[in-house]
Amino acid sequence: MENKYSKLNPLRIVITEDDAVIRDGFKSLLSQEESFMVTGTYRTAEECLADLDNSRPDVVIMDIELPGIDGIEGISRVKKQSDNIQMLVVTVYENDDLVFKALCAGAGGYLTKNMPSHRLVDAVKELVTGGAPMSTNIARMVVASFQRNLNSPLSARETEVLNLLATGKSYSVIASELYVDKETVKSHIKNIYSKLEVHSKAEALDKAKKEKWI
């Protein structure tokens, strides 16, 4: 799909983010693109929704955790008002449940805030040309969720951790690759052992492979 936007016919973008520094940073970054026009910035989803007729966005960038209704509900309500508006989540959250709720609500892309700054511009362009931009770690989570046995007791993130363990990677390396701290990885592994009713990495991997959960 070809990009139809230009300086004379700019892509209209709205930013919904409660952190003023991040909100202004996104606006500044996006405004540098000649074919982009930021037509509204809002602290809450309610403010965004109330001004949709005025801001007339092609793309809404939405955080998940917001004062009042959360971003997932905000996405759903925006899409109900106009299904043509493209929704892009930009958040700190990598929880697999939130990712899938956001996608089911109508988000066309999902980025985490630890991305390089240029990624936001690229993602908006990708979104409006038919793509589904996602941070690498989010994309891996989505793929893992489809690949694993549907009867698996493990979440997408737990499956991802176990797959990384299977390659011989240390807790520190896994934490680095998933953009989380080491304690979070340990917590995931503790949950994995509990769900699989095992007491060691070897037992967990053996059971998961036999059951085709990884």
Backbone bond lengths (Angstrom), bond angles and torsions (degrees), N, CA, C in turn:
res aa  C-N    CA-C-N  psi(-1)  N-CA   C-N-CA  omega(-1)  CA-C   N-CA-C  phi
1 M - - - 1.463 - - 1.533 109.45 -
2 E 1.339 116.82 130.65 1.455 121.31 -175.17 1.520 110.95 -84.08
3 N 1.350 115.17 146.56 1.456 119.81 177.26 1.527 109.41 -77.87
4 K 1.319 117.58 116.90 1.469 121.85 -175.83 1.525 112.76 -92.77
5 Y 1.341 117.37 0.62 1.459 120.10 -173.85 1.525 111.88 -92.12
6 S 1.344 115.01 149.04 1.456 121.14 -178.11 1.529 108.76 -151.23
7 K 1.337 115.55 -179.05 1.461 120.11 178.20 1.530 110.83 -60.50
8 L 1.341 116.21 -36.48 1.466 120.89 -179.32 1.521 112.39 -81.69
9 N 1.332 116.24 -21.46 1.471 121.67 179.23 1.529 107.68 -134.14
10 P 1.343 115.92 71.72 1.473 119.64 -171.20 1.523 114.01 -72.61
11 L 1.310 114.27 153.95 1.464 122.63 172.52 1.517 107.68 -74.29
12 R 1.310 116.49 124.92 1.467 121.57 -176.66 1.537 109.17 -91.64
13 I 1.337 115.38 123.19 1.464 121.37 -173.86 1.521 110.49 -123.31
14 V 1.324 115.39 138.73 1.464 122.60 174.92 1.527 108.60 -118.90
15 I 1.316 116.30 140.87 1.465 121.99 -179.36 1.526 109.12 -117.17
16 T 1.319 117.02 123.96 1.468 122.09 176.49 1.522 108.04 -118.37
17 E 1.327 115.34 105.43 1.471 122.74 -172.56 1.519 108.15 -155.22
18 D 1.343 117.46 125.40 1.462 119.20 -174.33 1.527 114.07 -79.30
19 D 1.321 118.66 -17.25 1.459 121.95 177.68 1.532 108.92 -85.06
20 A 1.322 116.87 113.59 1.469 121.15 -173.33 1.526 112.17 -62.33
21 V 1.324 117.22 -37.17 1.468 120.51 -179.08 1.534 110.17 -65.11
22 I 1.338 116.28 -46.08 1.471 120.49 178.88 1.525 110.12 -66.00
23 R 1.316 115.92 -43.02 1.472 120.76 -179.42 1.535 110.86 -58.88
24 D 1.327 116.18 -47.33 1.464 120.30 -179.96 1.529 111.09 -68.15
25 G 1.334 116.28 -34.41 1.458 120.39 178.29 1.517 111.30 -64.75
26 F 1.328 116.35 -43.89 1.466 120.87 177.56 1.533 110.20 -62.11
27 K 1.333 116.18 -43.40 1.470 120.03 -179.11 1.520 110.82 -61.75
28 S 1.322 115.93 -45.81 1.469 120.79 179.90 1.523 111.26 -61.02
29 L 1.329 115.80 -44.33 1.466 121.28 -178.82 1.531 111.23 -63.69
30 L 1.319 116.24 -48.36 1.464 120.55 -176.64 1.529 112.31 -69.93
31 S 1.329 116.26 -31.85 1.460 120.59 -178.32 1.522 112.68 -69.92
32 Q 1.322 116.79 -14.45 1.467 120.45 177.66 1.524 112.24 -72.66
33 E 1.339 115.82 -19.06 1.462 120.64 178.66 1.530 109.70 -82.47
34 E 1.324 117.38 124.61 1.462 121.46 -177.11 1.520 113.10 -61.58
35 S 1.343 116.01 -30.29 1.470 119.29 -176.52 1.529 112.40 -90.93
36 F 1.348 117.99 5.39 1.462 122.67 179.29 1.524 109.96 -110.24
37 M 1.330 115.91 145.79 1.465 121.22 171.02 1.529 108.38 -137.94
38 V 1.329 117.18 119.07 1.470 121.19 176.94 1.523 107.21 -82.70
39 T 1.323 116.76 111.85 1.468 121.32 -174.20 1.525 113.44 -99.80
40 G 1.328 116.67 -0.77 1.458 119.60 177.97 1.515 111.86 -174.87
41 T 1.332 116.36 141.57 1.468 121.38 172.54 1.524 107.20 -130.48
42 Y 1.334 115.59 135.10 1.462 119.69 -172.66 1.521 111.37 -138.14
43 R 1.321 114.60 150.64 1.469 120.73 178.99 1.514 111.49 -86.75
44 T 1.315 117.25 -26.60 1.468 121.36 -176.88 1.528 111.16 -131.25
45 A 1.324 115.47 159.66 1.457 120.58 176.61 1.524 110.35 -66.85
46 E 1.336 116.57 -34.00 1.461 120.37 179.20 1.529 111.07 -61.00
47 E 1.351 116.49 -42.71 1.464 120.71 178.89 1.525 110.68 -63.83
48 C 1.322 115.45 -41.63 1.461 121.15 178.41 1.521 110.72 -60.36
49 L 1.321 115.99 -47.85 1.464 121.29 -178.18 1.528 112.07 -64.00
50 A 1.317 116.10 -39.92 1.462 120.72 -177.31 1.524 111.79 -66.70
51 D 1.336 116.67 -24.08 1.463 120.49 -174.57 1.536 113.45 -108.16
52 L 1.333 117.60 10.45 1.468 120.52 -176.25 1.533 112.88 -58.84
53 D 1.324 117.06 -38.01 1.461 119.61 -178.49 1.523 111.27 -66.23
54 N 1.332 115.94 -27.35 1.461 120.68 -179.76 1.529 111.75 -87.89
55 S 1.334 115.85 -43.08 1.471 119.73 -176.13 1.526 112.21 -77.85
56 R 1.330 117.01 -27.51 1.473 124.61 177.44 1.533 113.22 41.68
57 P 1.330 117.02 58.20 1.473 119.83 -174.55 1.525 113.92 -75.64
58 D 1.322 114.13 149.30 1.467 121.01 167.12 1.521 108.91 -89.04
59 V 1.345 115.22 -31.44 1.468 122.10 -179.19 1.517 109.20 -134.38
60 V 1.320 116.42 134.30 1.468 122.16 171.86 1.525 108.29 -115.26
61 I 1.329 115.34 122.95 1.464 121.24 173.60 1.523 106.71 -93.03
62 M 1.322 116.94 125.07 1.463 121.45 -170.92 1.520 111.69 -130.41
63 D 1.332 115.59 128.16 1.462 120.48 171.11 1.530 108.12 -78.05
64 I 1.334 116.82 163.98 1.472 120.68 178.54 1.522 111.11 -88.32
65 E 1.326 116.38 -53.00 1.473 119.60 -178.02 1.517 109.33 -88.63
66 L 1.329 114.91 110.85 1.463 121.39 -178.21 1.522 109.36 -134.32
67 P 1.332 117.68 155.10 1.469 119.35 173.20 1.524 108.54 -63.83
68 G 1.314 117.43 144.86 1.468 119.82 -178.15 1.515 110.50 78.46
69 I 1.334 117.50 -138.08 1.459 118.91 179.89 1.533 109.12 -69.68
70 D 1.324 116.02 146.43 1.464 118.49 -177.20 1.532 111.06 -79.81
71 G 1.344 114.67 172.85 1.455 119.97 -175.98 1.510 114.03 -63.48
72 I 1.324 117.03 -31.86 1.470 119.78 -179.35 1.527 110.14 -66.23
73 E 1.318 116.53 -44.80 1.461 120.48 176.04 1.532 109.86 -65.91
74 G 1.336 115.55 -36.74 1.461 120.14 177.70 1.517 111.58 -61.24
75 I 1.323 116.73 -43.46 1.473 121.90 177.97 1.520 109.84 -59.24
76 S 1.324 115.88 -48.24 1.465 121.21 -178.62 1.526 111.40 -58.89
77 R 1.333 117.02 -42.20 1.464 120.55 -177.80 1.531 112.07 -72.15
78 V 1.327 116.52 -37.28 1.466 119.50 176.35 1.523 110.23 -62.03
79 K 1.342 115.75 -45.90 1.463 120.18 -178.57 1.535 111.42 -64.46
80 K 1.330 116.82 -31.38 1.467 119.77 177.36 1.528 110.86 -68.48
81 Q 1.339 116.02 -34.76 1.476 119.62 178.57 1.519 111.21 -73.56
82 S 1.335 116.30 -38.20 1.461 120.03 178.97 1.523 109.61 -156.32
83 D 1.303 115.85 107.80 1.461 120.62 -178.00 1.527 112.13 -69.18
84 N 1.344 116.84 -14.96 1.464 120.44 -179.28 1.524 113.13 -77.32
85 I 1.319 117.36 -16.07 1.467 120.49 179.61 1.532 109.79 -73.83
86 Q 1.315 116.01 129.12 1.462 121.48 177.88 1.530 109.37 -85.95
87 M 1.337 116.05 134.73 1.467 121.31 -177.36 1.524 110.31 -111.09
88 L 1.338 115.86 128.93 1.458 121.81 178.41 1.526 109.33 -123.67
89 V 1.327 117.21 117.07 1.465 121.76 177.41 1.527 109.52 -83.03
90 V 1.331 116.00 131.92 1.464 121.32 171.14 1.524 106.22 -131.24
91 T 1.325 116.54 112.37 1.460 120.86 -170.85 1.524 111.54 -149.93
92 V 1.325 116.74 170.26 1.469 120.60 174.64 1.525 110.35 -87.76
93 Y 1.335 116.80 -13.55 1.461 120.13 -171.47 1.527 113.31 -82.79
94 E 1.337 115.73 133.15 1.457 122.01 177.51 1.529 111.18 -119.78
95 N 1.317 115.59 13.16 1.468 120.51 179.27 1.522 109.85 -62.25
96 D 1.343 116.34 127.49 1.467 119.72 -174.39 1.526 112.38 -61.21
97 D 1.329 117.22 -32.71 1.460 120.35 179.56 1.526 110.54 -64.99
98 L 1.338 116.54 -42.90 1.463 120.81 179.46 1.523 111.24 -67.06
99 V 1.319 116.28 -38.76 1.472 120.45 178.53 1.522 110.01 -57.96
100 F 1.332 116.53 -49.61 1.459 119.78 -176.63 1.526 112.38 -71.72
101 K 1.315 116.71 -32.91 1.471 119.11 175.82 1.527 110.37 -64.82
102 A 1.335 115.72 -41.12 1.468 120.01 179.61 1.525 111.14 -65.12
103 L 1.324 116.50 -43.46 1.467 120.65 179.89 1.524 110.82 -66.07
104 C 1.321 116.13 -39.90 1.468 119.91 178.74 1.529 111.54 -67.92
105 A 1.327 116.30 -31.17 1.472 120.31 179.84 1.522 111.62 -72.18
106 G 1.344 116.16 -20.41 1.461 118.50 177.93 1.512 115.84 130.82
107 A 1.342 117.01 4.75 1.469 119.26 177.77 1.528 109.83 -67.40
108 G 1.325 115.44 137.40 1.459 119.96 178.54 1.510 112.81 -98.22
109 G 1.333 116.41 -9.36 1.457 121.49 178.87 1.512 110.22 -156.74
110 Y 1.331 116.76 160.66 1.468 120.96 -175.92 1.527 108.48 -147.39
111 L 1.321 116.40 112.05 1.461 121.92 179.50 1.518 110.45 -118.21
112 T 1.330 115.85 152.17 1.461 120.57 173.79 1.524 109.28 -103.63
113 K 1.326 115.67 151.56 1.460 120.79 -170.88 1.534 114.37 -71.32
114 N 1.332 117.26 -7.07 1.467 118.38 176.64 1.531 111.86 -86.44
115 M 1.319 116.65 11.86 1.469 121.21 179.77 1.527 110.36 -71.81
116 P 1.343 118.02 155.93 1.463 120.67 170.98 1.526 109.10 -62.23
117 S 1.311 118.49 147.60 1.465 121.31 -174.29 1.531 113.21 -59.18
118 H 1.339 116.93 -37.30 1.471 119.06 -178.50 1.528 112.21 -65.06
119 R 1.337 116.74 -20.00 1.468 120.52 -177.30 1.525 111.30 -64.64
120 L 1.319 117.70 -32.08 1.463 120.27 -179.40 1.527 110.27 -64.59
121 V 1.314 117.01 -45.24 1.465 121.07 178.62 1.526 110.43 -62.47
122 D 1.315 115.60 -46.26 1.476 120.26 179.43 1.526 111.14 -60.89
123 A 1.341 115.92 -40.11 1.463 120.64 -177.93 1.524 111.92 -65.56
124 V 1.319 116.41 -40.80 1.473 119.92 178.80 1.528 109.45 -63.09
125 K 1.325 116.93 -43.29 1.468 120.68 178.19 1.533 110.63 -63.00
126 E 1.330 115.43 -41.49 1.466 120.36 179.83 1.522 110.82 -63.92
127 L 1.319 116.00 -41.35 1.467 121.55 -177.36 1.530 111.57 -61.53
128 V 1.335 116.27 -44.43 1.469 119.29 -174.87 1.526 112.92 -81.31
129 T 1.325 116.72 -5.31 1.467 119.24 175.51 1.522 111.16 -109.08
130 G 1.337 115.37 20.98 1.462 120.16 172.14 1.502 115.96 97.50
131 G 1.337 117.72 2.67 1.461 120.52 -179.44 1.515 112.70 -87.26
132 A 1.328 114.97 176.16 1.465 121.84 177.54 1.519 108.10 -131.02
133 P 1.335 117.59 78.42 1.469 120.83 -174.33 1.519 113.03 -65.41
134 M 1.321 115.06 133.28 1.464 121.02 176.87 1.522 109.13 -143.55
135 S 1.323 115.62 146.66 1.459 119.68 171.41 1.520 108.11 -61.09
136 T 1.320 116.50 149.70 1.466 120.98 -175.54 1.524 112.22 -53.87
137 N 1.326 116.33 -43.94 1.467 119.92 -178.10 1.527 111.94 -67.59
138 I 1.329 116.74 -32.84 1.467 120.56 177.41 1.519 109.99 -70.92
139 A 1.327 116.66 -41.97 1.471 120.65 178.47 1.520 110.78 -61.26
140 R 1.330 116.57 -40.83 1.471 120.31 178.44 1.526 110.42 -62.65
141 M 1.323 115.57 -39.57 1.467 120.50 179.72 1.526 110.78 -63.16
142 V 1.330 116.32 -43.33 1.466 121.06 179.94 1.522 110.01 -63.94
143 V 1.338 116.13 -46.31 1.470 120.14 179.22 1.520 110.85 -60.83
144 A 1.327 116.25 -43.90 1.468 120.66 -179.30 1.519 111.06 -60.81
145 S 1.329 116.10 -36.65 1.465 119.47 -177.87 1.529 111.24 -66.73
146 F 1.319 116.76 -32.85 1.464 120.25 179.36 1.524 111.85 -80.84
147 Q 1.322 115.28 -29.47 1.460 119.04 -175.99 1.520 112.97 -79.22
148 R 1.332 116.12 -29.62 1.450 117.38 -173.45 1.534 111.24 -75.68
149 N 1.310 115.45 155.33 1.457 122.12 175.79 1.538 108.61 -56.84
150 L 1.322 116.41 130.43 1.462 119.95 -176.32 1.520 112.88 -62.69
151 N 1.330 117.18 -18.69 1.462 120.37 179.51 1.527 112.37 -89.86
152 S 1.318 116.42 3.96 1.466 119.85 -178.05 1.528 110.79 -64.53
153 P 1.324 116.70 137.46 1.465 119.44 177.21 1.523 112.09 -79.49
154 L 1.335 117.00 -7.45 1.463 121.25 -175.15 1.526 111.69 -87.39
155 S 1.338 115.62 147.13 1.459 121.16 174.08 1.526 108.54 -75.52
156 A 1.325 116.20 169.60 1.467 120.47 178.80 1.528 110.79 -60.00
157 R 1.339 117.01 -42.55 1.466 119.81 -179.21 1.532 111.21 -68.12
158 E 1.338 117.71 -38.98 1.471 120.38 177.31 1.522 110.74 -64.16
159 T 1.333 116.32 -39.30 1.463 120.53 176.91 1.519 110.22 -62.59
160 E 1.327 115.97 -41.19 1.463 120.86 179.52 1.524 110.53 -63.49
161 V 1.334 116.86 -43.78 1.471 121.09 177.98 1.522 110.48 -61.09
162 L 1.327 116.71 -44.50 1.463 120.68 -178.83 1.534 110.99 -65.42
163 N 1.323 116.72 -38.21 1.466 120.02 176.25 1.521 111.43 -62.46
164 L 1.314 117.00 -39.76 1.464 121.02 178.38 1.528 110.74 -69.08
165 L 1.325 116.10 -37.40 1.473 120.07 175.15 1.528 110.44 -61.15
166 A 1.322 115.46 -38.88 1.467 120.91 -177.87 1.526 112.23 -63.91
167 T 1.344 116.19 -24.46 1.468 119.71 178.83 1.523 111.71 -85.75
168 G 1.338 115.93 0.03 1.462 119.70 177.02 1.514 114.95 90.62
169 K 1.318 116.97 9.71 1.463 119.95 -177.68 1.528 111.27 -76.73
170 S 1.329 114.86 144.88 1.462 121.28 -179.62 1.526 110.42 -77.49
171 Y 1.350 115.56 166.62 1.461 120.23 177.78 1.527 110.32 -57.49
172 S 1.325 116.84 -41.23 1.472 121.46 -177.59 1.522 111.37 -64.54
173 V 1.320 115.85 -42.57 1.465 120.01 -179.99 1.526 110.19 -67.01
174 I 1.326 116.49 -42.19 1.465 120.72 178.42 1.528 110.05 -61.02
175 A 1.329 116.28 -44.00 1.468 120.80 179.03 1.526 110.74 -58.95
176 S 1.320 115.57 -42.48 1.461 120.74 179.99 1.523 111.29 -65.03
177 E 1.315 117.14 -43.20 1.472 120.89 -177.46 1.522 112.25 -69.21
178 L 1.340 115.90 -30.79 1.467 119.84 -178.09 1.528 112.86 -95.51
179 Y 1.337 116.10 0.87 1.467 121.85 179.91 1.535 112.01 59.01
180 V 1.323 115.82 41.01 1.463 121.29 175.72 1.526 107.74 -130.01
181 D 1.339 118.15 172.77 1.459 118.96 178.08 1.534 110.56 -88.82
182 K 1.318 114.55 167.60 1.459 120.74 -175.10 1.526 111.61 -62.49
183 E 1.325 116.68 -35.70 1.469 120.66 -179.52 1.531 111.32 -64.52
184 T 1.332 116.83 -34.03 1.464 120.51 177.57 1.524 110.26 -65.71
185 V 1.334 115.65 -40.80 1.467 119.90 177.36 1.527 110.08 -62.16
186 K 1.332 116.26 -44.80 1.468 120.24 178.65 1.520 111.34 -59.88
187 S 1.327 116.02 -38.25 1.463 120.62 179.06 1.528 110.85 -65.27
188 H 1.337 115.86 -42.34 1.477 119.59 177.33 1.532 110.41 -60.75
189 I 1.323 116.25 -43.66 1.460 120.38 -177.48 1.532 111.00 -66.28
190 K 1.320 115.93 -37.76 1.466 120.19 176.54 1.528 109.81 -61.29
191 N 1.334 116.19 -42.64 1.470 120.49 178.80 1.531 111.57 -66.04
192 I 1.331 115.61 -37.79 1.471 120.71 178.03 1.526 110.20 -60.81
193 Y 1.349 116.37 -49.02 1.466 120.94 -179.57 1.523 110.70 -59.58
194 S 1.342 115.60 -40.77 1.463 120.13 -178.96 1.529 111.21 -66.22
195 K 1.328 116.72 -47.05 1.470 120.65 -178.85 1.527 112.54 -65.70
196 L 1.334 116.00 -36.44 1.461 119.42 -178.45 1.528 112.25 -88.30
197 E 1.348 115.70 -5.54 1.472 122.05 179.95 1.531 110.68 57.13
198 V 1.336 115.23 50.08 1.459 122.09 177.81 1.528 108.65 -128.13
199 H 1.339 115.85 173.65 1.459 119.48 -175.24 1.530 113.34 -129.44
200 S 1.325 116.68 7.02 1.462 118.60 -179.79 1.521 110.52 -153.55
201 K 1.321 114.03 163.67 1.461 120.24 177.75 1.534 110.79 -60.14
202 A 1.318 116.28 -44.33 1.468 120.89 -178.12 1.526 110.98 -60.63
203 E 1.344 116.47 -44.42 1.468 120.48 178.82 1.522 111.54 -64.23
204 A 1.338 115.42 -41.20 1.462 120.07 -179.28 1.527 110.78 -62.86
205 L 1.323 115.89 -46.40 1.466 120.03 -179.47 1.528 111.62 -65.65
206 D 1.331 115.99 -40.55 1.466 120.47 -179.34 1.529 110.64 -62.64
207 K 1.328 116.45 -46.85 1.463 120.45 -178.30 1.525 110.94 -67.18
208 A 1.335 116.43 -43.64 1.459 120.39 -177.77 1.522 111.76 -64.17
209 K 1.326 116.83 -37.28 1.470 120.62 179.00 1.526 111.47 -70.56
210 K 1.332 115.90 -41.36 1.468 119.97 178.55 1.520 111.96 -61.48
211 E 1.336 115.24 -38.31 1.473 120.58 -178.18 1.529 112.57 -87.05
212 K 1.334 115.22 -2.21 1.486 121.99 -178.78 1.526 112.17 61.50
213 W 1.341 114.36 39.37 1.467 119.76 175.35 1.520 111.25 -89.91
214 I 1.331 116.29 -13.99 1.473 121.58 171.92 1.525 108.48 -135.95
